[in-house]
């Protein structure tokens, strides 16, 4: 059997780049190359982490072709997007060393198989979109197994990007921080790039993102939740994705859709706290699981 090459592709360079950028845009349901370019740049505010995401993206597409999965599913960015998020999440957690790269190469085909299996299960029995659940489950597997592999070294490097960290007041800083955290970049420059990309893609999506974030944050505050979960962690992006999904992707735009986005984000805030407690027992992060549960 002849394996496909990650470099050789019947598409021209322009189409390959467009498909790459659209894959990054899929994280926000945005098949928009210009927005995808800004999202790609955002992941490289921490270069090693961005490289881990890009490698995982390319490896996922490679293995999806090797396994012979439907071309339209590959071209939609389904496998690549989940691989990208896995690479970025793990790049936030571990030092990029030889052991990390070995792990990334091994987990890429597993992630593709996981994505295909979950999609088939959801399509056949649950009749709801699988969203980014494959990335969540794959990342959990690595994080759980990583406790037994001492070559995987935990790092706090991504937190050390301090550029523009004190440039904004609390509200915009929370928004930029949460927007960047969608790509597991916990810094202000990444958040600005993501916010501009989202605005470029759709003003409605940008409005839903801001509304959803602050609706979820308000519920979190009213319930006396630990606000550092939102201000220094990456919980808030769940509110953003929930609002965009339920208020803009699967409903007709209007007051009813906006209300649904606010309610969805409020529910997501409760789920963030609940799932944090449950998964904390296993020492696993919630990642995008609250968003998936809320929208599913």
Secondary structure as UniProt FT lines:
FT   HELIX           13..25
FT   HELIX           26..28
FT   HELIX           33..43
FT   TURN            44..45
FT   HELIX           47..66
FT   TURN            67..68
FT   HELIX           71..75
FT   TURN            76..77
FT   HELIX           78..93
FT   HELIX           98..121
FT   HELIX           122..126
FT   TURN            131..132
FT   HELIX           133..145
FT   HELIX           146..148
FT   TURN            150..151
FT   HELIX           157..160
FT   TURN            163..166
FT   HELIX           170..181
FT   TURN            182..184
FT   HELIX           188..201
FT   HELIX           203..222
FT   TURN            223..224
FT   HELIX           228..231
FT   HELIX           237..244
FT   HELIX           245..249
FT   HELIX           255..280
FT   TURN            281..283
FT   TURN            287..288
FT   HELIX           289..295
//
